Amino acid sequence: MVSENQKLEDVWEDCEDVEIVSSRYKGHKKFIARSEMPIKSNFYRKRDDATHELQAFAKYYERDMILDFKYERVEESETSDSGKGTHYYTTWSCSGIAVKKP
């Protein structure tokens, strides 16, 4: 039996096949009724890391497409290592609705 941690590690390594559909997409994608699951990533300094985590979450929950995909950007700050200033940076999160394709 595979542990939950092992399952998450496995999907983290193999989740690029999860299709991402932007919230701006105007067409219709077919998916299995009642398979919708809202998901959201943590915040990362690299936008691609947030996207990858969202794809891994979708795969973990046995979904293969993310609809209504969108990014959230937050400006953060921290005191510089020297203590003489403030470093500003952007963090990214993303969200969407994970679904199963027919």
C-alpha positions in Angstrom: 0.0 0.0 0.0 1.3 3.4 -1.0 1.5 6.1 1.8 -0.1 9.5 1.2 3.3 11.1 1.3 4.6 8.7 -1.3 1.6 9.3 -3.5 2.1 13.0 -3.3 5.8 12.6 -4.2 4.9 10.4 -7.2 2.4 12.9 -8.6 4.8 15.8 -8.0 7.3 14.1 -10.4 4.7 13.3 -13.1 1.9 15.9 -13.3 2.8 17.9 -16.4 0.1 16.0 -18.4 -2.7 17.8 -16.3 -4.3 20.2 -18.8 -4.6 23.8 -17.8 -7.5 25.9 -19.1 -7.3 29.6 -18.5 -10.1 31.6 -16.9 -10.1 33.6 -20.1 -11.0 30.5 -22.3 -14.3 31.2 -24.0 -14.9 27.7 -25.4 -16.4 24.6 -23.7 -14.3 21.7 -22.3 -16.0 18.4 -21.6 -15.6 16.9 -18.2 -17.4 14.4 -16.0 -20.3 15.9 -14.1 -19.8 16.3 -10.4 -16.0 15.8 -10.6 -15.4 19.5 -9.9 -13.0 20.3 -7.0 -11.7 23.8 -6.2 -8.0 23.8 -5.6 -5.4 26.4 -4.8 -1.6 26.4 -4.6 0.6 27.9 -1.9 2.5 31.1 -2.6 5.9 30.8 -4.3 8.4 33.3 -5.6 8.5 31.5 -8.9 5.1 31.4 -10.7 6.0 28.1 -12.4 6.3 26.5 -8.9 2.8 27.5 -8.0 1.5 26.1 -11.4 3.4 22.8 -10.8 2.0 22.5 -7.3 -1.6 23.0 -8.6 -1.1 20.4 -11.3 0.3 18.0 -8.6 -2.8 18.6 -6.4 -5.1 17.9 -9.4 -3.3 14.6 -10.2 -3.2 13.7 -6.5 -7.0 13.9 -6.4 -7.2 11.9 -9.7 -8.2 14.9 -11.8 -6.6 15.5 -15.2 -7.8 19.0 -16.1 -7.9 22.4 -14.3 -10.6 24.8 -15.5 -10.9 28.5 -14.6 -7.1 28.7 -14.0 -5.9 32.0 -12.7 -2.9 33.5 -10.9 -2.8 35.6 -7.7 0.1 37.9 -7.2 1.1 39.4 -3.9 3.9 41.9 -3.2 6.0 40.9 -0.2 8.9 42.5 1.6 11.7 41.5 4.0 14.5 43.3 5.8 17.8 43.0 3.8 20.6 40.8 5.2 22.6 43.9 6.1 19.6 45.3 8.0 20.0 48.6 6.1 17.0 48.3 3.8 14.0 46.4 2.6 13.9 43.9 -0.2 10.6 43.8 -2.1 9.6 40.8 -4.2 6.5 39.1 -5.7 4.9 35.8 -4.7 2.5 33.8 -6.8 -0.3 31.4 -6.2 -2.8 30.0 -8.6 -6.2 28.4 -8.4 -8.8 26.6 -10.5 -11.4 23.9 -10.6 -9.9 20.4 -11.0 -12.1 18.0 -13.1 -11.9 14.6 -14.7 -12.0 14.4 -18.5 -14.5 11.9 -20.0 
